[in-house]
Amino acid sequence: MTISEQIKVLCVRCGVSEAELARRLGKSPQSFNSKMKRESFTVEDLEKIADVLGVEFNREFILANGDKV
């Protein structure tokens, strides 16, 4: 599974649209969508995504119930 696919699954599991995630990250939905298509996320980007969604990131996303995405 690609990182963009993981982020999409994470959004669904957290009940947040990709557009809302973009806004929470301080980015436009268009800019975030471009980043998703390019698969151009840094570890810092992924840590911030985890932070704004309230999940743990340890080179993978871990939901509050322990499920990994």
PDB file of N, CA, C and O in Angstrom:
ATOM      1  N   MET A   1       0.856  -1.172   0.000  1.00  0.00           N
ATOM      2  CA  MET A   1       0.000   0.000   0.000  1.00  0.00           C
ATOM      3  C   MET A   1       0.906   1.240   0.000  1.00  0.00           C
ATOM      4  O   MET A   1       1.852   1.325   0.783  1.00  0.00           O
ATOM      5  N   THR A   2       0.610   2.181  -0.871  1.00  0.00           N
ATOM      6  CA  THR A   2       1.403   3.413  -0.935  1.00  0.00           C
ATOM      7  C   THR A   2       1.054   4.321   0.242  1.00  0.00           C
ATOM      8  O   THR A   2       0.039   4.123   0.909  1.00  0.00           O
ATOM      9  N   ILE A   3       1.889   5.302   0.485  1.00  0.00           N
ATOM     10  CA  ILE A   3       1.623   6.232   1.584  1.00  0.00           C
ATOM     11  C   ILE A   3       0.337   7.015   1.335  1.00  0.00           C
ATOM     12  O   ILE A   3      -0.411   7.287   2.275  1.00  0.00           O
ATOM     13  N   SER A   4       0.071   7.381   0.081  1.00  0.00           N
ATOM     14  CA  SER A   4      -1.177   8.096  -0.223  1.00  0.00           C
ATOM     15  C   SER A   4      -2.385   7.210   0.050  1.00  0.00           C
ATOM     16  O   SER A   4      -3.404   7.684   0.552  1.00  0.00           O
ATOM     17  N   GLU A   5      -2.273   5.922  -0.280  1.00  0.00           N
ATOM     18  CA  GLU A   5      -3.368   4.995   0.014  1.00  0.00           C
ATOM     19  C   GLU A   5      -3.556   4.868   1.522  1.00  0.00           C
ATOM     20  O   GLU A   5      -4.686   4.803   2.005  1.00  0.00           O
ATOM     21  N   GLN A   6      -2.455   4.832   2.262  1.00  0.00           N
ATOM     22  CA  GLN A   6      -2.546   4.761   3.719  1.00  0.00           C
ATOM     23  C   GLN A   6      -3.224   6.010   4.283  1.00  0.00           C
ATOM     24  O   GLN A   6      -4.042   5.914   5.198  1.00  0.00           O
ATOM     25  N   ILE A   7      -2.887   7.168   3.744  1.00  0.00           N
ATOM     26  CA  ILE A   7      -3.495   8.416   4.212  1.00  0.00           C
ATOM     27  C   ILE A   7      -4.990   8.421   3.898  1.00  0.00           C
ATOM     28  O   ILE A   7      -5.788   8.881   4.715  1.00  0.00           O
ATOM     29  N   LYS A   8      -5.378   7.918   2.730  1.00  0.00           N
ATOM     30  CA  LYS A   8      -6.803   7.844   2.382  1.00  0.00           C
ATOM     31  C   LYS A   8      -7.551   6.943   3.357  1.00  0.00           C
ATOM     32  O   LYS A   8      -8.641   7.290   3.812  1.00  0.00           O
ATOM     33  N   VAL A   9      -6.975   5.789   3.680  1.00  0.00           N
ATOM     34  CA  VAL A   9      -7.595   4.873   4.640  1.00  0.00           C
ATOM     35  C   VAL A   9      -7.684   5.541   6.010  1.00  0.00           C
ATOM     36  O   VAL A   9      -8.703   5.442   6.694  1.00  0.00           O
ATOM     37  N   LEU A  10      -6.628   6.209   6.394  1.00  0.00           N
ATOM     38  CA  LEU A  10      -6.604   6.909   7.675  1.00  0.00           C
ATOM     39  C   LEU A  10      -7.711   7.955   7.749  1.00  0.00           C
ATOM     40  O   LEU A  10      -8.394   8.068   8.766  1.00  0.00           O
ATOM     41  N   CYS A  11      -7.887   8.714   6.678  1.00  0.00           N
ATOM     42  CA  CYS A  11      -8.953   9.726   6.640  1.00  0.00           C
ATOM     43  C   CYS A  11     -10.320   9.079   6.835  1.00  0.00           C
ATOM     44  O   CYS A  11     -11.145   9.574   7.604  1.00  0.00           O
ATOM     45  N   VAL A  12     -10.556   7.976   6.139  1.00  0.00           N
ATOM     46  CA  VAL A  12     -11.840   7.278   6.268  1.00  0.00           C
ATOM     47  C   VAL A  12     -12.032   6.800   7.705  1.00  0.00           C
ATOM     48  O   VAL A  12     -13.094   6.995   8.296  1.00  0.00           O
ATOM     49  N   ARG A  13     -11.003   6.176   8.258  1.00  0.00           N
ATOM     50  CA  ARG A  13     -11.106   5.630   9.614  1.00  0.00           C
ATOM     51  C   ARG A  13     -11.300   6.723  10.664  1.00  0.00           C
ATOM     52  O   ARG A  13     -11.937   6.498  11.693  1.00  0.00           O
ATOM     53  N   CYS A  14     -10.749   7.904  10.399  1.00  0.00           N
ATOM     54  CA  CYS A  14     -10.871   9.026  11.349  1.00  0.00           C
ATOM     55  C   CYS A  14     -12.073   9.916  11.049  1.00  0.00           C
ATOM     56  O   CYS A  14     -12.349  10.855  11.795  1.00  0.00           O
ATOM     57  N   GLY A  15     -12.796   9.626   9.958  1.00  0.00           N
ATOM     58  CA  GLY A  15     -13.973  10.416   9.610  1.00  0.00           C
ATOM     59  C   GLY A  15     -13.648  11.820   9.155  1.00  0.00           C
ATOM     60  O   GLY A  15     -14.405  12.756   9.411  1.00  0.00           O
ATOM     61  N   VAL A  16     -12.508  11.969   8.471  1.00  0.00           N
ATOM     62  CA  VAL A  16     -12.056  13.281   8.003  1.00  0.00           C
ATOM     63  C   VAL A  16     -11.841  13.206   6.499  1.00  0.00           C
ATOM     64  O   VAL A  16     -11.204  12.274   6.007  1.00  0.00           O
ATOM     65  N   SER A  17     -12.365  14.176   5.770  1.00  0.00           N
ATOM     66  CA  SER A  17     -12.138  14.199   4.324  1.00  0.00           C
ATOM     67  C   SER A  17     -10.704  14.645   4.048  1.00  0.00           C
ATOM     68  O   SER A  17     -10.057  15.254   4.899  1.00  0.00           O
ATOM     69  N   GLU A  18     -10.225  14.336   2.860  1.00  0.00           N
ATOM     70  CA  GLU A  18      -8.887  14.791   2.474  1.00  0.00           C
ATOM     71  C   GLU A  18      -8.829  16.315   2.450  1.00  0.00           C
ATOM     72  O   GLU A  18      -7.809  16.906   2.805  1.00  0.00           O
ATOM     73  N   ALA A  19      -9.921  16.950   2.032  1.00  0.00           N
ATOM     74  CA  ALA A  19      -9.967  18.416   2.005  1.00  0.00           C
ATOM     75  C   ALA A  19      -9.867  18.984   3.417  1.00  0.00           C
ATOM     76  O   ALA A  19      -9.174  19.978   3.639  1.00  0.00           O
ATOM     77  N   GLU A  20     -10.551  18.363   4.366  1.00  0.00           N
ATOM     78  CA  GLU A  20     -10.481  18.817   5.761  1.00  0.00           C
ATOM     79  C   GLU A  20      -9.085  18.588   6.326  1.00  0.00           C
ATOM     80  O   GLU A  20      -8.563  19.434   7.052  1.00  0.00           O
ATOM     81  N   LEU A  21      -8.487  17.465   6.003  1.00  0.00           N
ATOM     82  CA  LEU A  21      -7.117  17.204   6.450  1.00  0.00           C
ATOM     83  C   LEU A  21      -6.179  18.282   5.914  1.00  0.00           C
ATOM     84  O   LEU A  21      -5.328  18.795   6.641  1.00  0.00           O
ATOM     85  N   ALA A  22      -6.341  18.616   4.647  1.00  0.00           N
ATOM     86  CA  ALA A  22      -5.511  19.671   4.046  1.00  0.00           C
ATOM     87  C   ALA A  22      -5.663  20.973   4.827  1.00  0.00           C
ATOM     88  O   ALA A  22      -4.670  21.627   5.146  1.00  0.00           O
ATOM     89  N   ARG A  23      -6.893  21.346   5.133  1.00  0.00           N
ATOM     90  CA  ARG A  23      -7.137  22.588   5.874  1.00  0.00           C
ATOM     91  C   ARG A  23      -6.483  22.542   7.258  1.00  0.00           C
ATOM     92  O   ARG A  23      -5.886  23.523   7.701  1.00  0.00           O
ATOM     93  N   ARG A  24      -6.599  21.403   7.931  1.00  0.00           N
ATOM     94  CA  ARG A  24      -5.988  21.263   9.256  1.00  0.00           C
ATOM     95  C   ARG A  24      -4.465  21.369   9.189  1.00  0.00           C
ATOM     96  O   ARG A  24      -3.816  21.773  10.154  1.00  0.00           O
ATOM     97  N   LEU A  25      -3.910  21.003   8.045  1.00  0.00           N
ATOM     98  CA  LEU A  25      -2.459  21.089   7.847  1.00  0.00           C
ATOM     99  C   LEU A  25      -2.024  22.469   7.379  1.00  0.00           C
ATOM    100  O   LEU A  25      -0.831  22.738   7.242  1.00  0.00           O
ATOM    101  N   GLY A  26      -3.008  23.355   7.130  1.00  0.00           N
ATOM    102  CA  GLY A  26      -2.692  24.697   6.658  1.00  0.00           C
ATOM    103  C   GLY A  26      -2.385  24.753   5.180  1.00  0.00           C
ATOM    104  O   GLY A  26      -1.697  25.663   4.717  1.00  0.00           O
ATOM    105  N   LYS A  27      -2.894  23.780   4.430  1.00  0.00           N
ATOM    106  CA  LYS A  27      -2.662  23.726   2.983  1.00  0.00           C
ATOM    107  C   LYS A  27      -3.999  23.799   2.259  1.00  0.00           C
ATOM    108  O   LYS A  27      -5.046  23.504   2.836  1.00  0.00           O
ATOM    109  N   SER A  28      -3.957  24.190   1.009  1.00  0.00           N
ATOM    110  CA  SER A  28      -5.184  24.166   0.219  1.00  0.00           C
ATOM    111  C   SER A  28      -5.456  22.717  -0.181  1.00  0.00           C
ATOM    112  O   SER A  28      -4.520  21.929  -0.323  1.00  0.00           O
ATOM    113  N   PRO A  29      -6.732  22.357  -0.363  1.00  0.00           N
ATOM    114  CA  PRO A  29      -7.039  21.002  -0.827  1.00  0.00           C
ATOM    115  C   PRO A  29      -6.333  20.669  -2.145  1.00  0.00           C
ATOM    116  O   PRO A  29      -5.912  19.531  -2.354  1.00  0.00           O
ATOM    117  N   GLN A  30      -6.204  21.658  -3.031  1.00  0.00           N
ATOM    118  CA  GLN A  30      -5.543  21.421  -4.317  1.00  0.00           C
ATOM    119  C   GLN A  30      -4.067  21.083  -4.119  1.00  0.00           C
ATOM    120  O   GLN A  30      -3.547  20.159  -4.744  1.00  0.00           O
ATOM    121  N   SER A  31      -3.407  21.825  -3.258  1.00  0.00           N
ATOM    122  CA  SER A  31      -1.993  21.580  -2.967  1.00  0.00           C
ATOM    123  C   SER A  31      -1.798  20.200  -2.340  1.00  0.00           C
ATOM    124  O   SER A  31      -0.876  19.469  -2.701  1.00  0.00           O
ATOM    125  N   PHE A  32      -2.673  19.854  -1.401  1.00  0.00           N
ATOM    126  CA  PHE A  32      -2.574  18.555  -0.739  1.00  0.00           C
ATOM    127  C   PHE A  32      -2.840  17.430  -1.733  1.00  0.00           C
ATOM    128  O   PHE A  32      -2.166  16.401  -1.703  1.00  0.00           O
ATOM    129  N   ASN A  33      -3.820  17.622  -2.611  1.00  0.00           N
ATOM    130  CA  ASN A  33      -4.131  16.613  -3.621  1.00  0.00           C
ATOM    131  C   ASN A  33      -2.927  16.379  -4.537  1.00  0.00           C
ATOM    132  O   ASN A  33      -2.635  15.239  -4.900  1.00  0.00           O
ATOM    133  N   SER A  34      -2.240  17.438  -4.904  1.00  0.00           N
ATOM    134  CA  SER A  34      -1.037  17.305  -5.736  1.00  0.00           C
ATOM    135  C   SER A  34       0.034  16.502  -5.008  1.00  0.00           C
ATOM    136  O   SER A  34       0.699  15.652  -5.600  1.00  0.00           O
ATOM    137  N   LYS A  35       0.187  16.779  -3.729  1.00  0.00           N
ATOM    138  CA  LYS A  35       1.164  16.046  -2.917  1.00  0.00           C
ATOM    139  C   LYS A  35       0.788  14.565  -2.841  1.00  0.00           C
ATOM    140  O   LYS A  35       1.659  13.696  -2.890  1.00  0.00           O
ATOM    141  N   MET A  36      -0.500  14.285  -2.724  1.00  0.00           N
ATOM    142  CA  MET A  36      -0.972  12.895  -2.691  1.00  0.00           C
ATOM    143  C   MET A  36      -0.646  12.193  -4.009  1.00  0.00           C
ATOM    144  O   MET A  36      -0.193  11.049  -4.006  1.00  0.00           O
ATOM    145  N   LYS A  37      -0.871  12.864  -5.120  1.00  0.00           N
ATOM    146  CA  LYS A  37      -0.606  12.259  -6.431  1.00  0.00           C
ATOM    147  C   LYS A  37       0.880  12.003  -6.647  1.00  0.00           C
ATOM    148  O   LYS A  37       1.262  11.005  -7.257  1.00  0.00           O
ATOM    149  N   ARG A  38       1.715  12.909  -6.142  1.00  0.00           N
ATOM    150  CA  ARG A  38       3.166  12.777  -6.326  1.00  0.00           C
ATOM    151  C   ARG A  38       3.804  11.852  -5.294  1.00  0.00           C
ATOM    152  O   ARG A  38       4.960  11.454  -5.446  1.00  0.00           O
ATOM    153  N   GLU A  39       3.059  11.509  -4.249  1.00  0.00           N
ATOM    154  CA  GLU A  39       3.617  10.693  -3.163  1.00  0.00           C
ATOM    155  C   GLU A  39       4.845  11.380  -2.562  1.00  0.00           C
ATOM    156  O   GLU A  39       5.852  10.731  -2.280  1.00  0.00           O
ATOM    157  N   SER A  40       4.753  12.676  -2.372  1.00  0.00           N
ATOM    158  CA  SER A  40       5.933  13.445  -1.952  1.00  0.00           C
ATOM    159  C   SER A  40       5.839  13.907  -0.501  1.00  0.00           C
ATOM    160  O   SER A  40       5.884  15.106  -0.225  1.00  0.00           O
ATOM    161  N   PHE A  41       5.709  12.970   0.414  1.00  0.00           N
ATOM    162  CA  PHE A  41       5.599  13.295   1.832  1.00  0.00           C
ATOM    163  C   PHE A  41       6.918  13.043   2.544  1.00  0.00           C
ATOM    164  O   PHE A  41       7.565  12.016   2.340  1.00  0.00           O
ATOM    165  N   THR A  42       7.305  13.991   3.378  1.00  0.00           N
ATOM    166  CA  THR A  42       8.471  13.796   4.231  1.00  0.00           C
ATOM    167  C   THR A  42       8.006  13.147   5.535  1.00  0.00           C
ATOM    168  O   THR A  42       6.809  13.096   5.819  1.00  0.00           O
ATOM    169  N   VAL A  43       8.943  12.661   6.308  1.00  0.00           N
ATOM    170  CA  VAL A  43       8.600  12.116   7.620  1.00  0.00           C
ATOM    171  C   VAL A  43       7.941  13.201   8.466  1.00  0.00           C
ATOM    172  O   VAL A  43       7.009  12.928   9.222  1.00  0.00           O
ATOM    173  N   GLU A  44       8.429  14.426   8.333  1.00  0.00           N
ATOM    174  CA  GLU A  44       7.832  15.535   9.082  1.00  0.00           C
ATOM    175  C   GLU A  44       6.378  15.756   8.666  1.00  0.00           C
ATOM    176  O   GLU A  44       5.525  16.023   9.514  1.00  0.00           O
ATOM    177  N   ASP A  45       6.088  15.646   7.362  1.00  0.00           N
ATOM    178  CA  ASP A  45       4.702  15.758   6.885  1.00  0.00           C
ATOM    179  C   ASP A  45       3.837  14.686   7.538  1.00  0.00           C
ATOM    180  O   ASP A  45       2.736  14.968   8.011  1.00  0.00           O
ATOM    181  N   LEU A  46       4.339  13.466   7.560  1.00  0.00           N
ATOM    182  CA  LEU A  46       3.574  12.345   8.112  1.00  0.00           C
ATOM    183  C   LEU A  46       3.368  12.506   9.614  1.00  0.00           C
ATOM    184  O   LEU A  46       2.308  12.164  10.138  1.00  0.00           O
ATOM    185  N   GLU A  47       4.365  13.018  10.298  1.00  0.00           N
ATOM    186  CA  GLU A  47       4.215  13.279  11.734  1.00  0.00           C
ATOM    187  C   GLU A  47       3.154  14.345  11.985  1.00  0.00           C
ATOM    188  O   GLU A  47       2.386  14.241  12.942  1.00  0.00           O
ATOM    189  N   LYS A  48       3.104  15.363  11.139  1.00  0.00           N
ATOM    190  CA  LYS A  48       2.098  16.420  11.295  1.00  0.00           C
ATOM    191  C   LYS A  48       0.702  15.876  10.995  1.00  0.00           C
ATOM    192  O   LYS A  48      -0.257  16.220  11.685  1.00  0.00           O
ATOM    193  N   ILE A  49       0.582  15.031   9.973  1.00  0.00           N
ATOM    194  CA  ILE A  49      -0.706  14.403   9.662  1.00  0.00           C
ATOM    195  C   ILE A  49      -1.185  13.614  10.874  1.00  0.00           C
ATOM    196  O   ILE A  49      -2.341  13.735  11.280  1.00  0.00           O
ATOM    197  N   ALA A  50      -0.309  12.814  11.446  1.00  0.00           N
ATOM    198  CA  ALA A  50      -0.668  12.032  12.630  1.00  0.00           C
ATOM    199  C   ALA A  50      -1.101  12.945  13.769  1.00  0.00           C
ATOM    200  O   ALA A  50      -2.084  12.666  14.456  1.00  0.00           O
ATOM    201  N   ASP A  51      -0.374  14.025  13.968  1.00  0.00           N
ATOM    202  CA  ASP A  51      -0.678  14.957  15.051  1.00  0.00           C
ATOM    203  C   ASP A  51      -2.057  15.585  14.885  1.00  0.00           C
ATOM    204  O   ASP A  51      -2.841  15.611  15.833  1.00  0.00           O
ATOM    205  N   VAL A  52      -2.362  16.089  13.692  1.00  0.00           N
ATOM    206  CA  VAL A  52      -3.659  16.766  13.510  1.00  0.00           C
ATOM    207  C   VAL A  52      -4.825  15.784  13.550  1.00  0.00           C
ATOM    208  O   VAL A  52      -5.956  16.183  13.828  1.00  0.00           O
ATOM    209  N   LEU A  53      -4.567  14.502  13.276  1.00  0.00           N
ATOM    210  CA  LEU A  53      -5.635  13.504  13.336  1.00  0.00           C
ATOM    211  C   LEU A  53      -5.688  12.794  14.688  1.00  0.00           C
ATOM    212  O   LEU A  53      -6.585  11.989  14.940  1.00  0.00           O
ATOM    213  N   GLY A  54      -4.731  13.095  15.547  1.00  0.00           N
ATOM    214  CA  GLY A  54      -4.736  12.497  16.880  1.00  0.00           C
ATOM    215  C   GLY A  54      -4.388  11.024  16.892  1.00  0.00           C
ATOM    216  O   GLY A  54      -4.892  10.267  17.722  1.00  0.00           O
ATOM    217  N   VAL A  55      -3.522  10.613  15.967  1.00  0.00           N
ATOM    218  CA  VAL A  55      -3.076   9.224  15.922  1.00  0.00           C
ATOM    219  C   VAL A  55      -1.561   9.188  16.099  1.00  0.00           C
ATOM    220  O   VAL A  55      -0.888  10.216  16.022  1.00  0.00           O
ATOM    221  N   GLU A  56      -1.048   8.005  16.333  1.00  0.00           N
ATOM    222  CA  GLU A  56       0.387   7.814  16.494  1.00  0.00           C
ATOM    223  C   GLU A  56       1.006   7.465  15.146  1.00  0.00           C
ATOM    224  O   GLU A  56       0.403   6.745  14.350  1.00  0.00           O
ATOM    225  N   PHE A  57       2.198   7.970  14.891  1.00  0.00           N
ATOM    226  CA  PHE A  57       2.930   7.613  13.673  1.00  0.00           C
ATOM    227  C   PHE A  57       4.287   7.062  14.062  1.00  0.00           C
ATOM    228  O   PHE A  57       5.094   7.737  14.703  1.00  0.00           O
ATOM    229  N   ASN A  58       4.522   5.824  13.662  1.00  0.00           N
ATOM    230  CA  ASN A  58       5.799   5.175  13.914  1.00  0.00           C
ATOM    231  C   ASN A  58       6.160   4.425  12.640  1.00  0.00           C
ATOM    232  O   ASN A  58       6.265   3.199  12.607  1.00  0.00           O
ATOM    233  N   ARG A  59       6.345   5.220  11.598  1.00  0.00           N
ATOM    234  CA  ARG A  59       6.528   4.706  10.239  1.00  0.00           C
ATOM    235  C   ARG A  59       5.300   3.943   9.771  1.00  0.00           C
ATOM    236  O   ARG A  59       5.314   3.285   8.730  1.00  0.00           O
ATOM    237  N   GLU A  60       4.248   4.043  10.553  1.00  0.00           N
ATOM    238  CA  GLU A  60       2.925   3.551  10.210  1.00  0.00           C
ATOM    239  C   GLU A  60       1.947   4.295  11.106  1.00  0.00           C
ATOM    240  O   GLU A  60       2.339   4.833  12.142  1.00  0.00           O
ATOM    241  N   PHE A  61       0.703   4.330  10.723  1.00  0.00           N
ATOM    242  CA  PHE A  61      -0.306   5.006  11.528  1.00  0.00           C
ATOM    243  C   PHE A  61      -0.948   3.988  12.459  1.00  0.00           C
ATOM    244  O   PHE A  61      -1.287   2.880  12.043  1.00  0.00           O
ATOM    245  N   ILE A  62      -1.113   4.371  13.720  1.00  0.00           N
ATOM    246  CA  ILE A  62      -1.727   3.497  14.706  1.00  0.00           C
ATOM    247  C   ILE A  62      -2.910   4.240  15.318  1.00  0.00           C
ATOM    248  O   ILE A  62      -2.740   5.280  15.954  1.00  0.00           O
ATOM    249  N   LEU A  63      -4.107   3.698  15.121  1.00  0.00           N
ATOM    250  CA  LEU A  63      -5.328   4.317  15.630  1.00  0.00           C
ATOM    251  C   LEU A  63      -5.432   4.122  17.138  1.00  0.00           C
ATOM    252  O   LEU A  63      -4.711   3.310  17.717  1.00  0.00           O
ATOM    253  N   ALA A  64      -6.316   4.857  17.756  1.00  0.00           N
ATOM    254  CA  ALA A  64      -6.488   4.807  19.205  1.00  0.00           C
ATOM    255  C   ALA A  64      -6.802   3.396  19.704  1.00  0.00           C
ATOM    256  O   ALA A  64      -6.421   3.033  20.817  1.00  0.00           O
ATOM    257  N   ASN A  65      -7.496   2.598  18.883  1.00  0.00           N
ATOM    258  CA  ASN A  65      -7.846   1.235  19.287  1.00  0.00           C
ATOM    259  C   ASN A  65      -6.729   0.235  19.000  1.00  0.00           C
ATOM    260  O   ASN A  65      -6.900  -0.964  19.220  1.00  0.00           O
ATOM    261  N   GLY A  66      -5.571   0.727  18.502  1.00  0.00           N
ATOM    262  CA  GLY A  66      -4.425  -0.139  18.245  1.00  0.00           C
ATOM    263  C   GLY A  66      -4.316  -0.649  16.826  1.00  0.00           C
ATOM    264  O   GLY A  66      -3.291  -1.222  16.458  1.00  0.00           O
ATOM    265  N   ASP A  67      -5.358  -0.453  16.012  1.00  0.00           N
ATOM    266  CA  ASP A  67      -5.303  -0.880  14.613  1.00  0.00           C
ATOM    267  C   ASP A  67      -4.246  -0.087  13.870  1.00  0.00           C
ATOM    268  O   ASP A  67      -4.067   1.109  14.105  1.00  0.00           O
ATOM    269  N   LYS A  68      -3.549  -0.762  12.972  1.00  0.00           N
ATOM    270  CA  LYS A  68      -2.522  -0.099  12.169  1.00  0.00           C
ATOM    271  C   LYS A  68      -3.023   0.097  10.753  1.00  0.00           C
ATOM    272  O   LYS A  68      -3.706  -0.761  10.193  1.00  0.00           O
ATOM    273  N   VAL A  69      -2.674   1.241  10.181  1.00  0.00           N
ATOM    274  CA  VAL A  69      -3.059   1.563   8.803  1.00  0.00           C
ATOM    275  C   VAL A  69      -1.785   1.656   7.998  1.00  0.00           C
ATOM    276  O   VAL A  69      -1.832   1.918   6.796  1.00  0.00           O
TER     277      VAL A  69
END
